[in-house]
Amino acid sequence: MMKLKKRTVLVLGSALLTSSLLSACSDNNGSNGSSGNDSKSSNDSAAQSTANNQTTNDAAAEPKVNEFGWTVPDNTITIDYYSADKDNPDKVATKLKAIHDYVLEKFNVDVKKTQYDVDGKEKLNLMLASSDYPGVISSIDSDTLDKWRTQEKLIDLAPLVDKYGPNIKKELGEKYNSYLDKDGKLWGLPRGWGYLPIPDFSAHIRWDWYQEMGSPKIETPDDYYNVLKQMVAAHPKSAQGGKTYAISWNDQVNINYVLGIWGLKDGYKEDADHNLTHWLNTSEGLEAVKYYNRFYREGLMDPDSFLNKYDDWKLKFSNEQIIGHIGPWWQSWNAGHEVWKTTMKGWTDNQRYVQIGLKAPEAEAAYLSPKDTTGWNYTVITDKEKHPEDVIKFLDFEMTPIGTRLFGWGIPNLPESVWNYESGGKWSFNDAQKQKLFAGTFEYDKVDELTGGNQIWLDHPQGLMSDDNKSTAWYDQNFNAEDKWKSLMNDNLKDTIYDNTARRIVFTADNPLTIVNQQIDDLIKTGFAKAVMSKTEQGAADIFNDMRDKAMKLGLKDIEAFRTQEYKNNLAKLQ
């Protein structure tokens, strides 16, 4: 989630997002009650694009244009893709079904998505080795994309975008050229691109138990530790009889982000001249390892913190075993009070998790939420795709504001829908669902299953939409100024967001440091867990030092030098 802007733009972006969101108040046939003012989405360009792009076998036949401006093809378009995001395949299939059927009926496009509960990068490597992969792949990172490109498994999208993708160029604007290589070729379209000035990552705390002890000041990591320790002492067991823990993670913990409290930016310390030092070569990195190890040594950390699958981890949250967490802001909500509100008898609004900011005393700031406006990763078309032009036409529609609303917010005009839509571009938010969101009774999983919001995410942005400069694909982030809990979170974390666009470094397949970088990443993945779960503080320090020494032998200094130079090059381009 991400934008190449300077500090002044961070402030401007935040002001735009937190201002009151004006919504449409249409009252169409079969639509829900709505809130806000009339709003007109810019789907005229989508209609023009698809009208020009779609072809029919019968030239005399009048093309059918649906209410979203998409010209429905006579023959069904099939988009069969693999998403490298790790997730439970059964859950994915359940949440995809409704939007799949809707798009098939309304657009005559059959979108088939495959996901696995395994590391996406490893799965892509296996696919590449076996030559068993689909025509479209999403959530592929820059390094892996380059590996596939060098083996000639991807097709250049630039000619297709030139012919079939006017909205892709329009929405990306000046950024479009930044995705082209030196030869003007386009190997992937970005996912989740654009700037959204909201926090992604934070410390969490169980709010009612925190208030119960008088809400003592929490500003530093030590403050957080001491408060959580007291909370565990006051609540050693959950209502279900399970042992409680001060903090817990799951197997997708992002090590670089949990170090941000000590002033490290995405795992690196930056000096005044923009030189980068890896956290293994910093005192801050060692301090962070010792801090988390303290939780483990004193029995305050879930011993399965590096092993928990998300669904198992969620069960621990919903069973009231986890009091604090350092990770993505939404996780404690999804796993905690959003479950309690439907299962806990007499649940009150204060029985929830709240996001708080932490900063080590010596750090200038806590850098918890890096924003890269380039996007999270890419969607590519492989050499297995027989009809790439049809895929581009669909991706061109998805990138329009109305396409982003449809695939971001899901199916409109159902009782469970979060928005209403009329032909011609008139839309509004469903006020009933909006009020549930504010009341804490919005049923995310149920709504996802019935409407499919963000279940198909191939190339639409997460940043503010171009037609009103305030709507975002994340439905619940459209009302931050009106939701007291989101407002509290944003206020607590406003100083933890930073622009990380220039730090986007690609390790190409022909770069000898690419293998070194992967070896160091693998070393850290296991070494960090071992250090944190050491039985003694000295043991944690010894494992840290050993990990650092091994990384240095592998070539960590060369990685630092390469990243520093590429970072400085990127900064120069952005001036």
MIZA-732910 format. One line per field, with one value per residue (C-alpha): residue in three letters; residue number from 1; x, y, z. Coordinates in Angstrom, 2 decimals. Example, Ala and Ser with C-alpha at 12.3 -4.5 7.8 and 13.67 -1.06 7.14 Angstrom:
2
residu	c(ALA; SER)
num	c(1; 2)
east	c(12.30; 13.67)
north	c(-4.50; -1.06)
up	c(7.80; 7.14)
END
This chain:
575
residu	c(MET; MET; LYS; LEU; LYS; LYS; ARG; THR; VAL; LEU; VAL; LEU; GLY; SER; ALA; LEU; LEU; THR; SER; SER; LEU; LEU; SER; ALA; CYS; SER; ASP; ASN; ASN; GLY; SER; ASN; GLY; SER; SER; GLY; ASN; ASP; SER; LYS; SER; SER; ASN; ASP; SER; ALA; ALA; GLN; SER; THR; ALA; ASN; ASN; GLN; THR; THR; ASN; ASP; ALA; ALA; ALA; GLU; PRO; LYS; VAL; ASN; GLU; PHE; GLY; TRP; THR; VAL; PRO; ASP; ASN; THR; ILE; THR; ILE; ASP; TYR; TYR; SER; ALA; ASP; LYS; ASP; ASN; PRO; ASP; LYS; VAL; ALA; THR; LYS; LEU; LYS; ALA; ILE; HIS; ASP; TYR; VAL; LEU; GLU; LYS; PHE; ASN; VAL; ASP; VAL; LYS; LYS; THR; GLN; TYR; ASP; VAL; ASP; GLY; LYS; GLU; LYS; LEU; ASN; LEU; MET; LEU; ALA; SER; SER; ASP; TYR; PRO; GLY; VAL; ILE; SER; SER; ILE; ASP; SER; ASP; THR; LEU; ASP; LYS; TRP; ARG; THR; GLN; GLU; LYS; LEU; ILE; ASP; LEU; ALA; PRO; LEU; VAL; ASP; LYS; TYR; GLY; PRO; ASN; ILE; LYS; LYS; GLU; LEU; GLY; GLU; LYS; TYR; ASN; SER; TYR; LEU; ASP; LYS; ASP; GLY; LYS; LEU; TRP; GLY; LEU; PRO; ARG; GLY; TRP; GLY; TYR; LEU; PRO; ILE; PRO; ASP; PHE; SER; ALA; HIS; ILE; ARG; TRP; ASP; TRP; TYR; GLN; GLU; MET; GLY; SER; PRO; LYS; ILE; GLU; THR; PRO; ASP; ASP; TYR; TYR; ASN; VAL; LEU; LYS; GLN; MET; VAL; ALA; ALA; HIS; PRO; LYS; SER; ALA; GLN; GLY; GLY; LYS; THR; TYR; ALA; ILE; SER; TRP; ASN; ASP; GLN; VAL; ASN; ILE; ASN; TYR; VAL; LEU; GLY; ILE; TRP; GLY; LEU; LYS; ASP; GLY; TYR; LYS; GLU; ASP; ALA; ASP; HIS; ASN; LEU; THR; HIS; TRP; LEU; ASN; THR; SER; GLU; GLY; LEU; GLU; ALA; VAL; LYS; TYR; TYR; ASN; ARG; PHE; TYR; ARG; GLU; GLY; LEU; MET; ASP; PRO; ASP; SER; PHE; LEU; ASN; LYS; TYR; ASP; ASP; TRP; LYS; LEU; LYS; PHE; SER; ASN; GLU; GLN; ILE; ILE; GLY; HIS; ILE; GLY; PRO; TRP; TRP; GLN; SER; TRP; ASN; ALA; GLY; HIS; GLU; VAL; TRP; LYS; THR; THR; MET; LYS; GLY; TRP; THR; ASP; ASN; GLN; ARG; TYR; VAL; GLN; ILE; GLY; LEU; LYS; ALA; PRO; GLU; ALA; GLU; ALA; ALA; TYR; LEU; SER; PRO; LYS; ASP; THR; THR; GLY; TRP; ASN; TYR; THR; VAL; ILE; THR; ASP; LYS; GLU; LYS; HIS; PRO; GLU; ASP; VAL; ILE; LYS; PHE; LEU; ASP; PHE; GLU; MET; THR; PRO; ILE; GLY; THR; ARG; LEU; PHE; GLY; TRP; GLY; ILE; PRO; ASN; LEU; PRO; GLU; SER; VAL; TRP; ASN; TYR; GLU; SER; GLY; GLY; LYS; TRP; SER; PHE; ASN; ASP; ALA; GLN; LYS; GLN; LYS; LEU; PHE; ALA; GLY; THR; PHE; GLU; TYR; ASP; LYS; VAL; ASP; GLU; LEU; THR; GLY; GLY; ASN; GLN; ILE; TRP; LEU; ASP; HIS; PRO; GLN; GLY; LEU; MET; SER; ASP; ASP; ASN; LYS; SER; THR; ALA; TRP; TYR; ASP; GLN; ASN; PHE; ASN; ALA; GLU; ASP; LYS; TRP; LYS; SER; LEU; MET; ASN; ASP; ASN; LEU; LYS; ASP; THR; ILE; TYR; ASP; ASN; THR; ALA; ARG; ARG; ILE; VAL; PHE; THR; ALA; ASP; ASN; PRO; LEU; THR; ILE; VAL; ASN; GLN; GLN; ILE; ASP; ASP; LEU; ILE; LYS; THR; GLY; PHE; ALA; LYS; ALA; VAL; MET; SER; LYS; THR; GLU; GLN; GLY; ALA; ALA; ASP; ILE; PHE; ASN; ASP; MET; ARG; ASP; LYS; ALA; MET; LYS; LEU; GLY; LEU; LYS; ASP; ILE; GLU; ALA; PHE; ARG; THR; GLN; GLU; TYR; LYS; ASN; ASN; LEU; ALA; LYS; LEU; GLN)
num	c(1; 2; 3; 4; 5; 6; 7; 8; 9; 10; 11; 12; 13; 14; 15; 16; 17; 18; 19; 20; 21; 22; 23; 24; 25; 26; 27; 28; 29; 30; 31; 32; 33; 34; 35; 36; 37; 38; 39; 40; 41; 42; 43; 44; 45; 46; 47; 48; 49; 50; 51; 52; 53; 54; 55; 56; 57; 58; 59; 60; 61; 62; 63; 64; 65; 66; 67; 68; 69; 70; 71; 72; 73; 74; 75; 76; 77; 78; 79; 80; 81; 82; 83; 84; 85; 86; 87; 88; 89; 90; 91; 92; 93; 94; 95; 96; 97; 98; 99; 100; 101; 102; 103; 104; 105; 106; 107; 108; 109; 110; 111; 112; 113; 114; 115; 116; 117; 118; 119; 120; 121; 122; 123; 124; 125; 126; 127; 128; 129; 130; 131; 132; 133; 134; 135; 136; 137; 138; 139; 140; 141; 142; 143; 144; 145; 146; 147; 148; 149; 150; 151; 152; 153; 154; 155; 156; 157; 158; 159; 160; 161; 162; 163; 164; 165; 166; 167; 168; 169; 170; 171; 172; 173; 174; 175; 176; 177; 178; 179; 180; 181; 182; 183; 184; 185; 186; 187; 188; 189; 190; 191; 192; 193; 194; 195; 196; 197; 198; 199; 200; 201; 202; 203; 204; 205; 206; 207; 208; 209; 210; 211; 212; 213; 214; 215; 216; 217; 218; 219; 220; 221; 222; 223; 224; 225; 226; 227; 228; 229; 230; 231; 232; 233; 234; 235; 236; 237; 238; 239; 240; 241; 242; 243; 244; 245; 246; 247; 248; 249; 250; 251; 252; 253; 254; 255; 256; 257; 258; 259; 260; 261; 262; 263; 264; 265; 266; 267; 268; 269; 270; 271; 272; 273; 274; 275; 276; 277; 278; 279; 280; 281; 282; 283; 284; 285; 286; 287; 288; 289; 290; 291; 292; 293; 294; 295; 296; 297; 298; 299; 300; 301; 302; 303; 304; 305; 306; 307; 308; 309; 310; 311; 312; 313; 314; 315; 316; 317; 318; 319; 320; 321; 322; 323; 324; 325; 326; 327; 328; 329; 330; 331; 332; 333; 334; 335; 336; 337; 338; 339; 340; 341; 342; 343; 344; 345; 346; 347; 348; 349; 350; 351; 352; 353; 354; 355; 356; 357; 358; 359; 360; 361; 362; 363; 364; 365; 366; 367; 368; 369; 370; 371; 372; 373; 374; 375; 376; 377; 378; 379; 380; 381; 382; 383; 384; 385; 386; 387; 388; 389; 390; 391; 392; 393; 394; 395; 396; 397; 398; 399; 400; 401; 402; 403; 404; 405; 406; 407; 408; 409; 410; 411; 412; 413; 414; 415; 416; 417; 418; 419; 420; 421; 422; 423; 424; 425; 426; 427; 428; 429; 430; 431; 432; 433; 434; 435; 436; 437; 438; 439; 440; 441; 442; 443; 444; 445; 446; 447; 448; 449; 450; 451; 452; 453; 454; 455; 456; 457; 458; 459; 460; 461; 462; 463; 464; 465; 466; 467; 468; 469; 470; 471; 472; 473; 474; 475; 476; 477; 478; 479; 480; 481; 482; 483; 484; 485; 486; 487; 488; 489; 490; 491; 492; 493; 494; 495; 496; 497; 498; 499; 500; 501; 502; 503; 504; 505; 506; 507; 508; 509; 510; 511; 512; 513; 514; 515; 516; 517; 518; 519; 520; 521; 522; 523; 524; 525; 526; 527; 528; 529; 530; 531; 532; 533; 534; 535; 536; 537; 538; 539; 540; 541; 542; 543; 544; 545; 546; 547; 548; 549; 550; 551; 552; 553; 554; 555; 556; 557; 558; 559; 560; 561; 562; 563; 564; 565; 566; 567; 568; 569; 570; 571; 572; 573; 574; 575)
east	c(0.00; 1.96; 3.05; 6.15; 5.53; 7.42; 6.39; 4.18; 2.18; 1.76; -0.01; -2.11; -3.05; -4.10; -6.26; -7.95; -8.69; -9.91; -12.24; -15.92; -16.71; -19.59; -21.59; -24.41; -27.99; -29.62; -32.82; -32.84; -34.89; -33.84; -31.12; -30.53; -30.91; -28.01; -26.05; -24.36; -24.78; -25.16; -21.92; -21.10; -18.33; -16.24; -17.15; -17.64; -14.04; -14.59; -17.58; -15.66; -12.69; -14.65; -16.82; -13.70; -11.97; -14.63; -15.21; -18.10; -18.39; -21.41; -20.38; -24.00; -25.03; -25.45; -22.96; -24.48; -23.09; -23.88; -24.66; -20.97; -19.99; -18.50; -19.28; -20.32; -18.55; -20.50; -18.02; -17.12; -13.73; -11.89; -9.26; -7.57; -5.02; -2.87; -2.51; 0.81; -0.71; -0.74; -4.25; -6.53; -7.80; -11.18; -11.79; -10.69; -13.13; -16.00; -15.40; -14.85; -18.06; -20.55; -18.44; -17.39; -21.01; -21.93; -19.11; -19.89; -23.54; -23.04; -19.76; -19.59; -16.14; -15.24; -12.63; -10.97; -8.58; -6.26; -4.47; -2.55; -1.65; 2.05; 4.77; 3.90; 7.49; 8.36; 5.27; 6.18; 9.66; 8.13; 5.76; 8.66; 10.74; 7.88; 6.47; 3.06; 1.44; -1.66; -2.00; -2.21; -0.35; -0.98; 0.87; 4.26; 7.03; 9.62; 12.45; 10.36; 8.86; 12.35; 13.24; 10.23; 11.01; 14.57; 13.29; 10.90; 7.77; 6.06; 4.66; 5.28; 2.06; 2.98; 1.57; -1.62; -2.03; -1.41; -4.25; -6.69; -5.80; -6.63; -7.85; -4.70; -2.69; -5.19; -5.30; -1.57; -0.88; 2.74; 3.55; 2.88; 6.34; 7.94; 6.70; 8.41; 11.90; 14.74; 13.45; 9.94; 8.50; 5.85; 6.10; 3.41; 0.60; 0.72; -1.64; -2.61; -0.82; -1.34; -1.09; -3.39; -2.28; -3.50; -1.56; -0.99; 0.99; 0.84; 0.97; -2.39; -3.90; -7.07; -8.97; -11.40; -8.71; -6.40; -9.07; -9.77; -6.22; -6.53; -5.12; -1.50; 0.73; 2.17; 4.77; 7.83; 8.43; 9.13; 5.83; 4.04; 5.85; 5.10; 1.41; 0.95; 2.72; 0.32; -2.64; -1.53; -1.15; -4.69; -6.07; -3.86; -6.55; -9.23; -12.93; -12.49; -9.65; -6.77; -3.46; -3.22; -0.23; 1.00; 1.83; 1.63; 2.39; 1.59; 3.80; 3.43; 5.09; 7.03; 10.33; 11.27; 8.05; 8.30; 11.68; 10.22; 9.60; 13.37; 13.53; 14.50; 12.89; 11.89; 14.77; 17.45; 18.95; 19.39; 21.88; 21.75; 23.47; 20.95; 23.41; 21.63; 22.74; 21.00; 19.43; 21.81; 24.61; 22.87; 22.53; 18.81; 18.44; 20.04; 17.91; 14.74; 15.70; 16.40; 13.08; 11.01; 13.12; 12.15; 8.50; 9.43; 11.75; 9.10; 6.36; 4.49; 4.86; 2.79; 5.33; 3.73; 4.25; 6.32; 4.25; 0.61; -1.46; -3.77; -7.00; -5.50; -4.07; -7.45; -9.01; -6.58; -7.61; -11.32; -10.82; -9.35; -5.86; -3.95; -3.83; -1.39; 0.06; 2.50; 1.38; -1.15; -3.84; -6.77; -5.63; -6.72; -10.04; -10.74; -9.58; -10.82; -13.76; -15.34; -15.77; -16.75; -19.59; -21.41; -20.31; -19.85; -22.99; -23.44; -20.59; -19.95; -18.21; -15.22; -14.48; -12.12; -8.55; -7.16; -4.07; -1.40; 1.93; 5.24; 8.65; 11.98; 13.31; 16.39; 14.53; 13.59; 10.33; 8.65; 8.52; 5.71; 3.83; 5.98; 4.09; 5.24; 2.99; 4.36; 2.10; 2.53; 3.41; 2.24; -0.15; 1.52; 0.39; 2.41; 3.19; 0.45; -2.32; -4.06; -6.08; -3.99; -5.96; -9.10; -7.23; -6.00; -9.52; -10.73; -7.78; -8.43; -11.97; -10.87; -8.54; -11.33; -12.98; -16.20; -14.22; -12.32; -15.59; -17.09; -14.09; -13.16; -16.61; -18.20; -21.64; -23.99; -27.73; -28.06; -29.27; -25.73; -24.03; -21.94; -22.95; -25.76; -25.31; -27.44; -26.70; -25.07; -22.56; -24.72; -23.72; -24.15; -23.04; -25.52; -26.30; -27.45; -24.09; -22.26; -24.02; -23.14; -19.53; -19.67; -21.48; -18.92; -21.48; -20.43; -19.93; -16.82; -16.63; -20.33; -20.25; -17.13; -18.87; -22.05; -20.52; -16.91; -15.28; -11.55; -11.65; -10.57; -7.66; -5.59; -4.70; -7.03; -5.51; -5.72; -5.01; -7.67; -9.83; -9.29; -12.90; -13.42; -9.97; -11.43; -12.88; -10.68; -11.06; -10.88; -14.53; -14.00; -11.35; -13.84; -15.26; -12.23; -13.31; -16.75; -15.74; -14.48; -12.29; -10.67; -10.25; -8.53; -6.26; -5.29; -4.57; -2.45; -0.43; -0.29; 3.47; 4.33; 3.57; 6.39; 7.03; 9.08; 8.73; 12.40; 13.41; 11.90; 14.93; 14.77; 17.17; 17.26; 17.95; 21.34; 22.49; 24.91; 23.63; 20.13; 21.11; 23.02; 19.97; 17.76; 20.29; 20.40; 16.60; 16.39; 19.03; 17.11; 13.76; 14.99; 17.61; 15.26; 12.82; 15.63; 17.00; 13.63; 12.88; 16.22; 16.00; 18.42; 19.13; 22.79; 21.67; 19.53; 22.50; 24.77; 22.31; 21.95; 25.73; 26.11; 23.36; 25.07; 28.47; 27.00; 25.18; 28.41; 30.21; 27.41; 27.85; 25.65; 28.01; 27.60; 23.82; 23.99; 26.15; 23.88; 20.70; 22.25; 23.29; 19.96; 18.14; 20.16; 19.54; 15.80; 15.85; 17.57; 14.87; 12.16; 13.65)
north	c(0.00; 3.54; 7.01; 8.80; 12.03; 14.11; 15.00; 17.87; 15.50; 13.11; 15.91; 16.81; 13.17; 12.73; 15.83; 14.56; 11.19; 12.35; 15.00; 14.14; 11.66; 12.66; 9.74; 9.43; 9.13; 7.33; 5.42; 2.95; -0.16; -2.82; -0.68; -0.08; 3.05; 5.36; 8.15; 11.28; 13.36; 12.33; 11.15; 10.51; 8.06; 8.51; 5.37; 7.16; 6.38; 2.76; 2.57; 4.16; 1.88; -1.32; -0.32; 0.14; -2.93; -5.61; -7.43; -9.53; -12.18; -10.43; -6.92; -5.95; -6.84; -3.99; -4.49; -4.94; -2.49; -3.30; -0.82; -0.47; 0.58; -2.80; -4.09; -7.68; -10.08; -12.71; -15.37; -15.88; -14.51; -16.82; -15.42; -18.25; -16.92; -17.89; -15.44; -15.76; -14.31; -17.04; -18.01; -20.92; -22.24; -23.31; -19.89; -18.25; -20.35; -19.52; -15.77; -15.78; -17.56; -14.67; -12.14; -14.83; -15.63; -11.94; -11.10; -14.13; -13.09; -9.35; -9.27; -12.74; -13.07; -16.26; -15.32; -18.36; -17.77; -20.28; -19.71; -21.98; -21.86; -21.98; -19.41; -17.75; -17.18; -20.83; -21.91; -19.64; -21.15; -24.63; -23.54; -22.10; -25.26; -27.57; -25.28; -25.86; -22.45; -20.57; -17.76; -15.05; -14.67; -12.00; -10.92; -11.57; -9.39; -7.48; -9.97; -13.00; -11.14; -10.50; -14.17; -15.16; -12.44; -13.62; -17.13; -15.69; -16.85; -13.43; -11.38; -7.68; -5.87; -2.49; -3.16; -4.55; -1.55; 0.77; -0.90; -2.02; -0.15; 3.57; 3.60; 1.91; 4.79; 7.37; 6.15; 5.56; 8.89; 10.01; 6.90; 4.64; 5.16; 4.22; 0.66; 0.31; -1.16; 0.56; -0.89; 0.44; -2.98; -3.56; -6.87; -6.41; -4.17; -2.98; -4.09; -1.82; 1.16; 4.80; 6.64; 5.96; 7.93; 5.56; 3.36; -0.27; -1.50; -0.86; -2.13; -3.42; -3.68; -5.13; -1.96; -2.94; -4.64; -1.67; 0.73; -1.56; -0.94; 2.83; 3.27; 3.97; 5.88; 3.88; 5.63; 3.39; -0.34; -0.71; 1.00; -1.47; -4.44; -3.40; -2.77; -6.06; -7.94; -6.46; -7.32; -10.95; -11.05; -9.70; -12.09; -15.21; -17.31; -16.58; -17.13; -20.46; -21.46; -21.00; -19.38; -15.73; -14.16; -10.58; -10.87; -13.38; -13.53; -15.90; -17.45; -14.37; -11.95; -9.23; -8.90; -5.57; -3.96; -5.10; -3.33; 0.03; 1.00; 1.51; 3.98; 1.49; 1.98; -1.32; -3.07; -0.44; 2.49; 5.59; 8.37; 12.01; 11.15; 8.37; 5.56; 2.38; -0.03; -3.38; -3.93; -6.81; -4.23; -1.87; -1.62; -1.00; -4.43; -6.14; -4.08; -5.17; -8.85; -8.60; -6.83; -9.55; -12.24; -10.78; -11.57; -15.15; -15.69; -14.51; -16.69; -13.74; -14.70; -17.36; -20.18; -20.82; -17.21; -18.20; -21.29; -20.21; -20.51; -17.54; -19.44; -21.16; -17.86; -16.20; -18.80; -17.82; -14.21; -14.97; -17.20; -14.15; -15.62; -12.77; -9.38; -7.49; -7.73; -5.89; -6.26; -5.14; -3.02; -5.06; -8.42; -7.96; -6.54; -9.40; -12.07; -10.42; -8.11; -8.65; -12.26; -11.38; -9.14; -12.16; -14.80; -13.01; -12.62; -9.03; -7.76; -4.03; -1.64; -1.27; -4.99; -4.57; -3.97; -0.50; 0.47; 2.51; 4.05; 3.03; 4.63; 3.74; 6.73; 7.18; 6.89; 10.05; 8.37; 4.99; 3.93; 1.38; 1.94; 2.26; 3.58; 2.56; 4.17; 1.82; -0.89; -4.05; -6.31; -7.13; -9.03; -10.61; -12.48; -15.58; -17.32; -19.85; -17.26; -17.76; -14.52; -11.83; -9.06; -10.16; -10.12; -6.57; -5.40; -6.71; -5.21; -1.91; -1.89; -2.92; 0.07; 2.62; 4.23; 2.29; -0.91; -0.24; 0.30; -2.91; -5.11; -3.22; -2.94; -5.99; -6.64; -3.64; -3.43; -6.45; -6.09; -6.99; -4.76; -1.86; 0.29; 0.91; 1.51; 2.74; 2.57; 5.77; 6.02; 7.07; 5.38; 5.67; 3.92; 1.61; 3.54; 0.46; -1.23; 1.99; 2.28; -1.33; -0.46; 2.39; 0.24; -2.55; -5.06; -5.12; -8.76; -8.68; -12.38; -12.63; -9.53; -10.82; -14.09; -12.44; -9.55; -10.52; -7.19; -7.18; -10.90; -10.15; -7.75; -7.78; -4.15; -1.74; 0.88; 1.21; 4.94; 7.61; 7.21; 9.69; 10.77; 12.17; 12.00; 10.59; 7.12; 4.06; 0.38; -0.44; 0.04; 0.54; 3.21; 5.54; 6.78; 7.31; 10.78; 9.48; 6.27; 7.04; 3.94; 4.50; 8.16; 7.17; 4.76; 7.33; 9.91; 7.48; 6.44; 9.59; 9.97; 6.38; 6.58; 7.30; 7.37; 4.34; 4.52; 5.29; 2.21; -0.12; -2.08; -4.82; -7.75; -8.88; -12.45; -11.55; -9.71; -11.93; -10.29; -11.69; -15.10; -13.49; -11.42; -14.52; -16.47; -13.67; -13.46; -17.21; -16.93; -14.15; -15.93; -18.79; -16.89; -14.18; -16.77; -18.67; -15.50; -14.33; -17.76; -18.17; -19.23; -16.50; -12.93; -13.79; -16.68; -14.29; -11.95; -14.84; -16.04; -12.47; -12.06; -15.43; -14.52; -11.21; -12.87; -15.44; -12.70; -10.73; -13.77; -14.23; -10.64; -8.36; -5.40; -5.76; -5.80; -2.62; -0.91; -1.98; -0.90; 2.42; 3.24; 2.19; 4.19; 7.30; 6.79; 6.57; 9.67; 11.59; 10.53; 11.81; 15.28)
up	c(0.00; -1.41; -3.18; -4.37; -2.55; -0.07; 3.47; 2.34; 0.23; 3.13; 4.96; 1.94; 1.33; 4.93; 4.75; 1.64; 3.15; 6.52; 5.17; 5.14; 2.42; 0.19; -1.12; -3.57; -2.42; -5.30; -4.76; -7.59; -8.10; -5.63; -4.07; -0.39; 1.70; 1.00; 2.61; 1.33; -1.81; -5.42; -6.97; -10.61; -11.46; -14.57; -16.43; -19.74; -20.66; -19.66; -21.96; -24.82; -24.24; -24.09; -27.02; -29.10; -27.74; -27.83; -31.09; -32.30; -34.95; -36.40; -37.46; -38.00; -34.44; -31.99; -29.14; -25.70; -23.15; -19.52; -16.76; -15.89; -19.40; -20.37; -23.85; -23.27; -25.67; -27.58; -26.54; -22.90; -21.90; -19.50; -17.14; -15.27; -12.81; -9.86; -6.99; -5.17; -1.99; 0.63; 1.73; 2.53; -0.83; 0.55; 2.05; -1.20; -3.22; -0.86; -1.03; -4.80; -5.78; -5.62; -7.51; -9.99; -10.81; -10.99; -13.38; -15.51; -15.77; -16.23; -18.15; -19.74; -18.17; -16.31; -13.68; -12.12; -9.23; -7.59; -4.29; -1.94; 1.73; 0.88; 0.29; -3.02; -4.09; -3.56; -5.49; -8.40; -8.50; -8.68; -11.44; -13.40; -13.00; -14.02; -16.72; -15.13; -14.73; -15.95; -18.46; -15.81; -12.50; -9.87; -6.73; -8.31; -6.88; -8.89; -8.40; -9.35; -12.30; -13.62; -13.25; -15.35; -17.88; -18.42; -19.09; -21.70; -19.91; -19.90; -22.76; -23.27; -22.38; -23.88; -27.40; -25.87; -23.57; -26.53; -28.41; -25.72; -22.53; -22.71; -19.11; -17.88; -19.31; -18.13; -14.53; -14.15; -15.84; -15.61; -13.56; -16.55; -18.02; -14.71; -15.20; -18.59; -18.86; -20.71; -23.98; -23.42; -22.61; -19.96; -18.13; -15.51; -14.29; -10.67; -7.91; -5.02; -6.51; -5.55; -2.28; 0.66; 3.73; 6.43; 8.86; 7.99; 10.97; 14.72; 18.26; 19.54; 22.99; 24.44; 25.25; 28.02; 30.08; 29.51; 30.75; 33.69; 34.97; 34.60; 31.08; 32.11; 29.71; 26.82; 24.67; 24.58; 24.05; 27.77; 28.64; 26.39; 27.90; 31.48; 30.81; 28.97; 31.75; 34.30; 32.11; 31.85; 35.64; 36.03; 33.40; 33.41; 31.75; 29.21; 29.86; 28.07; 30.41; 27.97; 28.95; 27.96; 26.23; 26.07; 22.36; 19.54; 15.83; 12.99; 10.32; 8.11; 10.55; 8.71; 10.56; 8.99; 10.18; 13.80; 13.91; 12.89; 16.51; 16.86; 13.97; 11.26; 7.86; 6.27; 7.98; 7.34; 9.22; 7.07; 7.75; 6.66; 3.36; 2.59; 3.25; 4.32; 7.04; 7.48; 10.89; 11.63; 11.63; 14.06; 17.81; 17.25; 15.66; 18.65; 21.04; 19.21; 19.35; 23.08; 23.60; 21.95; 23.60; 26.98; 26.26; 25.44; 28.42; 30.86; 29.38; 27.90; 24.22; 22.51; 21.90; 18.49; 17.36; 14.32; 13.49; 13.83; 10.68; 10.46; 11.15; 14.22; 15.38; 14.88; 17.16; 19.93; 19.54; 19.53; 22.59; 24.41; 24.77; 23.11; 24.82; 22.60; 19.12; 16.85; 13.26; 10.63; 12.29; 10.98; 12.32; 15.93; 14.76; 12.38; 14.83; 18.00; 18.58; 15.16; 16.28; 19.85; 18.80; 17.37; 19.90; 23.23; 25.31; 26.41; 24.22; 24.58; 22.21; 24.54; 24.36; 21.46; 20.36; 19.81; 17.84; 19.60; 18.62; 20.18; 19.73; 21.26; 23.26; 21.06; 17.74; 15.84; 14.81; 14.64; 11.00; 10.92; 7.66; 4.52; 1.51; -1.96; -4.57; -7.23; -5.85; -3.80; -6.73; -10.26; -12.48; -15.50; -18.60; -19.41; -22.66; -21.83; -22.36; -25.72; -25.68; -23.97; -25.65; -23.79; -20.48; -21.12; -21.97; -18.63; -16.75; -18.52; -17.14; -13.65; -13.40; -14.02; -10.98; -11.56; -12.08; -8.86; -7.00; -8.34; -7.56; -4.41; -2.83; -4.43; -5.86; -5.45; -4.72; -2.41; 1.18; 2.27; -0.31; 0.90; -2.06; -4.54; -8.24; -11.11; -14.80; -15.93; -13.14; -10.19; -6.95; -3.19; -0.03; 1.70; 4.86; 6.78; 6.29; 7.04; 10.40; 11.20; 10.47; 12.99; 15.56; 15.28; 14.03; 10.37; 9.37; 7.19; 6.36; 5.56; 3.36; 1.61; 0.80; -0.46; -2.40; -3.17; -2.35; -3.25; -4.01; -7.58; -7.34; -10.51; -11.15; -9.42; -7.11; -3.37; -3.59; -3.89; -7.00; -9.80; -10.27; -6.75; -5.11; -1.90; -2.47; -1.96; -2.79; 0.92; 1.84; 5.57; 4.97; 3.30; 6.61; 8.82; 9.89; 10.91; 12.71; 16.22; 16.44; 13.05; 13.93; 17.19; 15.35; 12.73; 15.40; 17.41; 14.36; 12.26; 12.72; 11.79; 8.04; 5.60; 1.86; 0.86; -2.93; -3.58; -1.57; -4.16; -5.34; -7.97; -7.76; -11.38; -12.40; -13.89; -10.76; -8.79; -5.59; -6.16; -4.82; -1.96; -1.03; -0.97; 1.12; 3.67; 3.77; 4.41; 7.13; 8.87; 8.61; 10.80; 12.80; 14.06; 15.40; 17.13; 18.72; 19.97; 21.44; 23.17; 26.81; 27.91; 26.88; 26.30; 24.12; 22.07; 21.65; 20.65; 18.01; 16.73; 16.45; 14.75; 12.30; 11.57; 11.04; 8.65; 6.73; 6.43; 5.03; 2.51; 1.33; 3.44; 2.94; -0.82; -0.39; 1.69; -0.94; -3.80; -2.02; -1.06; -4.62; -6.12; -3.44; -4.22; -7.95; -7.31; -5.12; -7.91; -10.38; -8.04; -7.62)
END
